[in-house]
Amino acid sequence: MTRLLLALMAAGLSAQEIPLFTKDFPPEEFAARRKAVYEAIGPNAVAVLQGAPAPAGYVRFRQTNEFYYLCGVEAPHAYLLLNGATKRAALYLPHRDERAEATGGKVLSAEMAEEVRKLSGVESVGPPEQLARDLARAGWPSRGARELYTPLAPAEGLAVSRDVGFGTNSEAYNDPWDGRPSREGRFVQLLRERYPQFEVKDLSPVLDRLRLIKSEREITLIEKATKLAGLSMIEGMRSTAPGQSEHELDGVAKFIYFRNGAQGEAYNSLVASGQNAWYPHYSAGKRRMDSGDLVLMDFAPDVGYYMSDVTRQWPVNGKFSAWQRELYGFYVACYEEMLKAIRPGVPVKQIKQESGEAMGKILAGMTFSKPEYEKAAKRFVAAWQMSPGLGHSVGMATHDVGSLGDELKPGMVFTIEPALTVPEEKIYIRLEDLIVVTEKGIRAPSGFVPRSIEAVEAEMKKPGLLKTYPRVD
């Protein structure tokens, strides 16, 4: 690339508006989160976090959830130091790379210290090499810091929940031709080698407790992600026809996500038709759907680092068959009773008991066409009654951190996703809705997506994108 071209590109960039900091949260909200960390670790401790590395390949950079949660800064190879004694935050950014900026646009750097302080609200900004000196000073006897906190759990990144992170790290470590330690493990090793005066402790539980209760701004992003997930499923219902591939519904969903401001997907699309739905995390998307199949769609976007998790299921030909109406109809009736019983300020055991009793009455009034279906229905009701919890948290990760505990509290966000299974025929039926707990009760922002047999069939009669946009064979 010639110097002239680089200069022209740089001149063009000067006219662009390249956002350097998020507009989803003000600096004050990040400061409040850091204040909660100071209070949790105490005056004799510091906390240090490493941000995400530069991505491998031509993909957009995405910060880790943990790092973003505390400062909102999106720059690769960044570090954050929180001092419990001084209650001040120091951010460490790579030096400016003018050549990279000439082709990719301006990014936050150590040379922009004053601007970064104004944008993020952190008290100090410097280059990465300064972190070593600041950690050493914090550990001087006169400074009083004896404990060093850092997250020990795997960092959450693009479409990564902690459970997935643990699995990825384990697979690499157990590969006899790989054996790499986790990035977090390597960081802890370096900290212990270089600063033996500190007792290294896990910051992950502290962040988990904070992230369990969402602020109004966080809930706004989660609800937008939920709305987009729901709209994609409605379009999926309208667009579905026999002969289509599962991945075509994936494409429709992604169009809706990116058209409406999502920055990525919360997890890989789970679009499973026929017996593929038997595998809850099937994601190959290669099968062509047949008339008479049910298709399950479990998919949601990443909107400003916040996720959702929604599932719907519908008949490929637009009309539930007799056996589908029987099993799906029973499932939906029970599912509605589950949602009806969920409310804050009530022990989870009581919610399960009330909904379980209502489901039992529905079961008692049913006549099934096959003994296998009756057994499946009884197992479904019993499993819901006996399982200890309601579902999993949702937030910055689809399988978000933090436990719901024994009682729902305002600010909690979670999903329910009970499954009805008939092993003899590999039938798998499941819905999933996102639930936000408020002071007054609960709201389900995914509730606008059709669930009943009548509503689903009516939606599928409407024109869809895939039916008007021909496939190029």
N, C-alpha and C positions, 0 to 999 in steps of 0.2 A: 504494500500500500504506500503510495507516494506521500511526501510531506504535505503537498498541496491538498490532497484528498483529506488527510487528517485535519488540516486546518479548516477546510470547509465544513467537515463534520462537527468540529468543535464549535465553529461559529453558529451552525444550526442548532446545536444543543443549548446555546445561550438563550435562544428564543423559546425553548421548551420549558414547560413547568414539570420538573421532575420532583415528585414529593419525597422529601427526605425524612419525614416523620409522620406517624399515624395521626389521622384526624378522628379516629374512633374513641380515643381516650385523651383527656387533658393530662398534662404533667402531674397535676395534683392527685389524680387517681393512682398513678404509678408511685408517687411519693407516699401515699397512704399505705400501699402494699409494702413498701420498704420499711415504713415505720413499724408495721406489724411484725416484720422479720426482726428488727432491732429488739423489740419487746420480747420476742420468743427466744432469741439466742442470749440475751443479757449483755451487760456491760463488759464482761471479761471474754468476749468472743468476737471473731470476725467471720464473715461468710464470703465465699468466692465462687463465682459461676463462670463457666466457659460457654460462649455462644457456639453456634453451629459453624463448622468449617465451610470453606467455599465448596460448592457442589461439583461433583464429577460429571462432566458432560454439559451439553447445551440445555440446561434447565435453569429456571429462575431460582434465585436464592430464597430460602425460607428460614427464618430464625427458629430456634427451639422454643417450645412453649414456655419453659421455665425462665429462660432469659428474657423473652418478650414480656412475660407477666410482670417482671420487676422494673423494666425500664422502657419497653417499647421500641428499642433500638434494633434496626435491621441492617446489620453489617457483618460480614463473615469474619471469623477469627477475633471476635471481641470478647472482653472479659469484664466482669463487674465485681467490685469489692465493696462489701457493706461492713462498716465498722460499728459494732454495738456500743462502744464507749463514746465515740464522738457523734454517732448517729448521722454519719455522712457517707455518701456513695461516691465511689470513684469508678469511672468508665475508661476502659483501655481499648483504643481502636488502632487498626493498622495505619501505617503512613500512607499518604496520598500517592496514588499511581496515576500519573497524568496520562500516560499512554492508554491505560484501560478506560479512563474517563472519556478520552477522545472518541472511543468507539462505543462505549456502553452507557455513558452518562455519569453524572456526578453521584458519588456515594459519600457517606459520612466517613471522616478520617480524623486522625489525631491533629492534623493541621487546622481543623475546623473547631477547635476546642470551645471557643466562645459561643459559636452558633449552636453546637451540640448541647452545651449547658442550658441555653435558653429553650431549645426545643424539648429536651428530655427532663429538665429539672434536676439532674444529678449535679453534685457540688464540684466535681473535679473530672477533668478529661485529659488523658495522656496517651502515649504510645504503649504497646504491649510490654516492652522491656522495662517500663517503669513499675509494672506490677511486682516484680521480684523485689525491688527496693522497698516498696510500700508494705509488702507482706513482712519483710525482715524488720522494718521499723515497728510494725504493729506488734511483733513478738518480743520486742525489748522488754526486760523486766519492769522498767519504769512506765511502760504503756499499759501493762496489766492484762493483755490478751493472752489467754492460755489455750483457748479452744478455737478450732478452725472448722467451720461448717461448709460443706459442699454437697450437692446432690449425688447420692450413690446409685439411685435408680437410673435406668437408661433414659436419656433425653428423648423427648417427644418431638418429632419433626413432621414433615409432610406425610399425611395419611398414616401416622404412627401413634398407636396407643402404647402404654407401658407394657402390656402383656405381649404385644408384638415385638417390642424392643428387647425384652428378656429372651424371647425365642430366637431372635436374630443373633444376639450376642452368644447364646449357648451353642447355636449351630456352628458359628465361626470358631469358637474355642474348642469344640469337640471334633472339628475336622483335623485329622492327623497331618494334613498338608497345609494347614492354615494356622490355627491355634492362637490367633490374635486375642489379646485381652480386650475388654470393652474400652471405649474412649474414656468413660468415667473412671474405669479401673486404672488406666494408664495415668490419668491426671492425678488421682489420689496417690499413686506410687511416687510421682514426681514431687508432690507436696510433702510427703513424709520424708523423702530423701533430702530435700533441700531445707525443710523447716522442721527438724525433729523436736523443736521446743513446743510445737503445737500438738494437741490431741485432736485428731481428725474425727469429726462427727457428721452424721447424715442430716443434710438439710431437707431431704425429700419429705419426711413426715410433716415438717413445718409448712412447706408449700402446699402439701395435700390438704391440710386443715384449712388453709386460707382459701384455696380454690374450690372447696366444697360448697361454700355459700357465695352465690354470684351477685354482683352489683346490678343495678338497673341497666347500665350500659352493656354489661356482658350479656344480660338476658335479651336485650334488643338485638344483638348480633346473632345469638342462638336462635331467636325467633325468626330472624330473616333467613338463616340457613334452613330452618324448618319449613318456612314458606316456599323456598325454592325447591326443596326436596319434594314437597307436596305437589307443587305445580308440575314438576317433571314426571311424577307418577300419574297425574291426571292426563298429561299429554301422552304418556306411555299407554294408558288405557285407550285413548282415542286413536292412537297410531297402530295398535297391535292388530295383526292379521296373520292367518296361517301362512307359512312359507317364509316368514321373516326370520332372520337370525337374532339370537338373544342380544348380540352386541349392538344391533341397530337401536334398541331401546336405551342402551348405554350412551350411544351417540346423541340421541334426543335429549337425554338428561343433561349431558355436558353442555349442549348448546344453551339450554335454559339457565344453567348455572353461570356460565361465562357471560351470557347476554345480560345478566342482572348483577354483575359485580363480584362474583365469587373468585377467589384466588386459586382454587384448586378443588380437589375432591377430598372429603373427610376420610374415605377408605375406598378400596377398589369396588366397583359396582358388582353387586350380587344379583344377577338376572338369571333366574333358573327356571326352565320350563320342564313340564313332565316330571320324570323321576329325578332329574338333576336337582330339584328342590329338596330332595331327601338329604342332600349334603349342605348343611347350613351356611358354609362359607364357600360354596362353589362359585367360581368367578371366571371360568374359561370363556363363556359367552359365545361358543362356536356352534351350538346346536340350532338347527332350523325348527321353529315351533310348529306343531301339528294342531289341526282342529281337534278339539276334545281335550287338549292339555289345559292345565292351570299354569300360569306363569307367576312367579314370585319376584318382586323387585324390592331390594333393600339397598338404598343408596342415598347419599347426602353430600352436600358441598362443604368446603372450608370457606367461611366468610369472615375475613379479618381475624384469623386465628381461632375462630369459634365454630363448633360443629353442630350437627344434629344427627338423628338416627331414626329413620322412618321406614316402615315396610307395608306394602300392600300386595294383594294377590288377586288375579282375575282370570277369567276364561279366555283363551286365545281367540276363539271364534265369536266372542261377545255374548255368549249365552251359557249360563251354568247348566250342566247336565243334571240328571236326577241324583246321582251319587254325590256330585259336587254340591248341589243345593242341600242335601241331607247333612253332610259333614261340615261344610262351610257355614251353613245356616245355624247349626248347633254351636259351632265355635264362636260365631259373631254374637249370638245371644249371651253366651257366657262372658265373652270379652267385654261387652257393654256393662255387665254387672261388676266386673273388676274395676272398670273406670269409675263407675258410679260410687263405689265404696271408698275410693282414695280421697283423703283429706288431711290437712295438717292438724296437729294437736291430738292425734289419736294414735295409740300404739299400732305398729304394723301388724301385730298378732290379731288385733281386733279387726283391722281392715281385711285380713285374710279370712278370718272367721265369718264375717258378714258376707263377703262376696262368695265364699265357699258354700255357705248355706243357700244362697240364691242360685248358684250354679247347680247344686244338688236338686233343687226343685225343677229346674229346667231339664236335667237328666231324667228325673222321675217321669216327666211328661212326654219323653221321646220314645218313638218306636223306630228301631233301626232295621235296615234291610238285610244286614249281615251280622252275624255274631262277632266278627272281627271288628266291625265299626262300633258296636256296643262296648266291647272290651276297651277299645281305644278311647272312647268317650269317658268311661269310668276312670281309666288311668289319668286322663287329662285333668279331671276334677280333683282326683286324689293328689296328683303331683302339685297342683296349685295350692291346695290346702296344707300340704306338708312342707313345702319349700319355705325356708326362713325369710326370704326377702321379697321385694317387689320387682326389682330390676337393677339396672346399672346406671351410674351417674353419667351425665353428658355435659361437656363444656369445651375446654380447649382440646380435648381428645374425645373421640366417640365413646370409647370405654374410659371415662374420665376417672381421675384419682379421687380418693376420699370415699368413706363408707356412709351410706344413708343412715345407719344406726337403727334404733328401735322406734324412732318417732320422726315424722317429716317436719322440717322447719322451713320457714320462708327463705327463699333464695336458693333452695335445692332444685336441681333440674335432673330428671332421670327419664328412663323409658321402661315400659313393660313390653315383653315379647314372648308370651307363653306359646308353646308349640303343641299342636295335636298331631300325633303320628299313628300311622297304621303300618307296622313293619311288614305284615304279610303282603302288602301291595305297594310298599315304598311310597306311601302317601304322606305328605308333610304340608301342614297348613299353619300359617303364622301371620299375624299382624303385629305392628309395632307403632306406638304413638309416643311422642315426647310430651312430658308433663312438667309444668313449672309450678312450684309451690309458692303461694303468696300469703300475706297476712289474712286475707279473707277466704282463702280456699285454694283451689287449683285451677289452672287453665291448661288446655291441650291445644297448642297452636297448630298441631297437625290434624285437628279434628275436622277441618273442612274437606279433607280428602275422602272420597266415598269409601264406605266400609260395607254397607248393607248390600244384599244381592240386588235389590231394585235400583239403588243408586249407582252401583257399578255398571250394571247392564245399560242404564240410561246414559251414562257418561260415554260408554263405548260406542254409542250410536252417533256421536258427534264427529265431525271431520277432524282428522289428525294430520300432523306434518308429514309423517311417512307415507300416508295414503295420497298425498298431493305432490310429493317430491319423489320422482322415480329413481330406482336404484340403477346404477351404471354397472351392467354385467359385462 
